[in-house]
Amino acid sequence: MTNNSNPTKTNSLKHVLFGSLIGTTIEFFDFYIYANAAVLVFPQLFFPSSNPTMATLQSLATFSIAFISRPLGSAFFGHYGDKIGRKFTLVAALLTMGVSTVAIGFLPSYASIGVAAPLLLMLCRFGQGVGLGGEWGGAVLLAIENAPPHKRAWYGMFPQLGAPIGLLLSGGTFLLLTDSMSSQDFMDYGWRIPFITSSLLVVVGFYIRTKISETPSFENSKKEHEEVKIPFLTLVKSYKNQLIFGTLAAITTFLVFYLMTVFTLSWATSDLGFVKRDALLIQLFSVLFFALFIPVSAIVADKIGRRKMLIIATIAIAVFGFFFSYFLNSGSTVLVTAFICMGMALMGFTYGPLGTFLSELFPTTVRYSGASLTFNMAGILGAAFAPMIAIWLASTYSLTYVGFYLTMAACISLFSLLLISKDEHKF
């Protein structure tokens, strides 16, 4: 009788890296088309108001829902990812995100069904957050649990690359649609196209994920009977310091990103006088810097350590915050573009090694839950309300205070990185 468990079976490098990349690309594509629509479309269709700023804030409030639901997805999918395996859980998380995104494309507007429209939008956004909360951690573990010890950051940066690729695809799609149809057609039906067509990407991701075997680390853990009954309770009881300081260490990563994308897109098109197309082009150009510095930071992190790389990047972001007002108030398209590109480059520096760093804080038995929860709790603190807070600070005080907001968050992350344990758990 053959051994069906086949403990020696390993994934090919191609399947590991592409499998971890494709899922996060799809997930972040879905997530970012919502971010673009929340600024450009939803205020008019789902939150009609005589005050445009209020409508935008209401729309961005639904944007925040996904960050609140992401830890729920982390706890739910993390539990099963640590109990029954990474592969099945990754497929389930991908489908949850995909169904929620496609449903948004079919929602009627406020003019058609009244208050039920924003309520349904919020429900779909909640589903997006749950799916992404389970997706990211599993994708990172698929990569690093198949990696040699001296290349963990390099392997771990492949799912991180899904973020800039997803953003390029979503922003490029919106740009193509706005260029190829009238404003009225875009508002009537054009904005729905990227949400609905994301179903094709989900099918591709589903197929690839089903071809991947379980990770060696998880298989070894199962063989040695190391699993715990309830991973979440074990985390809270035995790894609370890693949860707390890991979360705080990651908040700046989220904040700098959503200030450079959602906030700047909103501020540029409303207060700086940029037309939507130009603002989207600047954002898409800046994403190239984000993508470029993810592998650069991973290479450095494998040489000097993930923690040291994050400390250097966080200090740079803290300094960067002091230049917020100077660049955005310059009135120069060149300086505004340079500023956003610098911010996205810093985002690449901090984002590249982050997944590997957070995963190394926890042992295999609770790694899916632990890495996912720290990452997504940081999303609540660093990003859920960041665009709204930044708009309020800039409108009430000035852009200088938005920079102070970023610098203060960077100081909190730096303090946490200095305190957190340097120990790495067995893979």
C-alpha positions, 0 to 999 in steps of 0.5 A: 500500500502506498503512503498517501501522505507522501511526507517527502513531497515538496513544492517546486520553486515556480509553484511556491512563488507564483502561487503566493504571488497570484493570490495576493495580487488578486486580493489586493486588486480587489481591495484597491478597486474598492479604494479607487471607487470609494474616492471617485465613484461611491460618494456620488452613487451611494452617499448623495449629499449637498456637502461633497466632503461629507459624502467622501468621508461617508464613503471612506467610512465603508472603506474602513469596514474591511480593516475592522473585519480583517482580524476576524478573517485572520482569527477564523482562517488562521484557526483552520490554517493552523489546524488543517493546513495552509492550502485549503484555507488559502483557497477558501479565503480567496473565494470569500474575497472574490465573491464579495468583490464581484457582488459589489459590481452588481449592487444598485445605487442609492437612487434605486433602492435608497438606504439599502444600497450603502448597507449592502455595500458595507456588507460586501466590504465586510466580506472583502476584509474577512477574505483578505484577513485570511489570505495574506498570512497563508500566502506569506507562509506558503512562501517562507515555509518553503524557503531556505533559512538564508532566503526567507525574506527573498521568498517572503517578498513575493506575496508582498509584490502582489500589493503593487501589482494589484494596485497597478492593475486596479489603477490602470483599469480605472484609468483605461475606463475613464479614458475610453468612455464618457464621465456619464457612462463611467458613472452609470456602468463603467465602474462596475466592470473591474469588480465583475471581471475580477471573477476571471482572476479568481478562477486563475488563482483558484486553479493555481492554489489547488496545484500546491502541496502543503508546506514542509513546516506544517507537515512536520508539525503535524507528524510531531503532533505539535498542533494546539487545540485553539491557536487564538487562545494560545496566542493570547496566553503565550505570545501576547508580547509578540502580538502587541509589539508586532502589531505596533511595529507594522502600523507605520507600513499601513499608514504611509501607504494609505496616505500616499494612495487614498489620501493623496488621491482625494486631496489632489483631486479636491484641494490641489486642483488635479483632474482625476486622470492626472492624479491616477497617473501620478499614483500609478507611476509612484507604484513602480517605486513601491514595486522596485524597492520590495525586492531591494529591501528583501535582499538587504534584510536577508543580509542584515536581518529583517528587524534591522531593515525595518528599523532603518526604514521606519526611521526614514519614514519618521523623517519623511513626515516632516516634509509633507506640507512642503511638497504637497503645498508647493503647487508644483506637479513635479514636486508632488509627484516626487513626494508621492514616489519617495513615499512609495519607495519607503513603503517598499523598504518597510513592506518587503521584509514585513511578512517574513519578520511577523511570521518569524515571531511565532512557531509553526503551530500558531504562525498562520494565526499570529502573523495574520492577526498582527498584520491585520490589527496593524491595519486597523490602527494604521489604515482603517481611519487614516484617510479620514483622519488625514483629511480632517487634519489637513482641512482643520489645521494644515498638511503639516499636521498630516506629516506629524501624524505619520512621524508620530506613528513611525516613532511608535513602530520604532519603539516597538521594533527596539523592544520586540524579541530578536528570537526566531522560531523553528521552521 
